[in-house]
């Protein structure tokens, strides 16, 4: 009975929410925003001297992870924005925090622009990607999954060094956010 009551209350709350004009794109963009925020907040939490940290020789350094995430923004969002992956070779070219951070922010801005151009209707258009064909929305969602995969690497690196990752920090109560 408690489960049924909870389900009914949840349904009532969900139904009371206004449906955005482009619900598929809105949800996708909101989830992408979480990934983007977690990565950019990690930039601020990881000290400069840790950017060369590499837990084992067969994994990327912190700097390489951030650069790889930046490259991914172009690869995946390029498919949605331009109908093809875009290569910037940030991981191969940039080595320092001073070089990588602006490139990472530009890469996220590139994806922000891709999201801004899409509606639920044109997000269903199919484009080539990595030897297959996927929807533009699929490319964006693949990007979010890829970003979170490597944010997970960053979380492990931060935990090894005693740093609490952004996604594990306490969040202020909802009422405090509105003030």
N, C-alpha and C positions, 0 to 999 in steps of 0.2 A: 504494500500500500504506500509506504514511504517513497519507494522508487517511482511508482506511478505518479504520485503527487509532484515529485521533483521533476519528472519528465514533462508533466503538464505545465509547471511553472516555467521551465526552460523554454518550452514551445511558445508560451505566451509572451515571454520577454523577447524572443527572437522575432516573433510575428509583429510585435509592437515597434520594432526597429524599422526605420524607413529603408527601402531598398535603393541603393545608389543606381545612378543611370547605367553604369557599366560594372555590374557586380563581379564578373570574372576578373576584369582588370584591376578593380579596386582591391579585391582580396589578394591577388598576386602581388600588387604593388606594396600592400601593407606588410606582407610576409618578407618581401625583398627589403623593405625599410628596416626590419628587425635585423636582418643579416648585415646590412650596410652599417647600421648603428653599432652592432657588436664589434665589427672589424675596426671601424674608425675609433671607437672608444678604446680598443686594444692598443692602437697606435699611441694613444695618450698614456696608457698604463705601463707599457713596456719601456723600461729605461734604455737610453742610447747604447749603453755598454752591453745590452742583451741582444742587440740586433744580429750579432755574429754567432749567437748561441745555436748549437746544433747537437741535440741529444745523442745522436749516433752518426757515424760518417755516411750512412746510406739514406738519410732524410734531409730535407731542406733546412737551411738556417731560418731564423725569424725573418730576416730581410728577404730571403728568397720566397718565403710564404706570402708575405705582403705583395711582392712583385708578381708572383704567380696569380694571386687573387686579382690584381689589376689587369693582367693579361686576359684573364677569364671574362672580365666585364666586356672587353672588346670582342672576344671570340663569340660569346653567346648573344650579347645584346646587338652585335653587328648583324647577326642573322635576322633579328627582329627589325632592326632599324634600316638596314641596307640590303637585306636579302642574301647576305654572305658574311662569313666570319671575317673579322678585321684583326690583323696581326700588328702588334706594337713592339713585341720582343722586349718588354720591360724587364723581365727576369734575366734575360741575357745581357742587357745593356746597363741597367742601373744597379748599383751595389750598396749605396749608402742610404741612411734614413733621409738625409736632406734631398736626395734625388727621388727616392721611392714615394715618400708621402705626397708630394704634389702630383705625381703621376697616378697614384692610387685615387686621390680625390678627383682628378680629371676623368679617370676611368668610371668612377661611380656617377659623375655628372653625365657622362656619355650614356649610361644606362638610364639615368633619370629622364633624359631626353627621349630615349626609346619608349619608355613607359608613357610619357606625355603624348606621344603621337598615336598611341593605339587605343582603339575602342574594342568592345567585345566582338563586334562584327569583323573588323580587319585583323584582329588578333588570331582569328581562325585561318588566315591565309597560310598556305603551306610554302615553306622555303627549304632549300637544300642546306644540310648541316652534317658534316662529318661522314659523308657517304650515304646518308639517309635523307628523308624528307620529314620535317616536323612543322608544327604550327609555330607562328611567331610567339604565341603565348607559351608554347612548350619550350622554346628556346630560352625565354625569360625565366621560366620556372626551373629549367635545367641549370641556369646560371645561379639562381638562389641556392639550389641544392649543392652545387659545386662550391659556392662561397661558404656555406655552412660546414661543408666537409672540411675545408681548410681552416675555418674558424675553430673547429674541433681540435685540429692540430695545435693551433695557437693556445687554446685552453690548456692542453696538456703541457705545453712548454711553460706557460705561466704558472701552472700548479707546481711543476718541478721546481720553479724558482720562488715559490711561496707567494705568488701574486694571485689575488682573487680576480677571476675573469669578470668582465662587465656583466655578462648574463647571469652571474651568480650574486651580484651585489644586491643588497636590499633595495627595494623600490619604495618610494614614498607612497603613503595612502592616496587613494584617488582624490579625496577632498583636498589634499595638500597640493596636488598637481594643478588644480583649477585656480588657485590663488595667485 
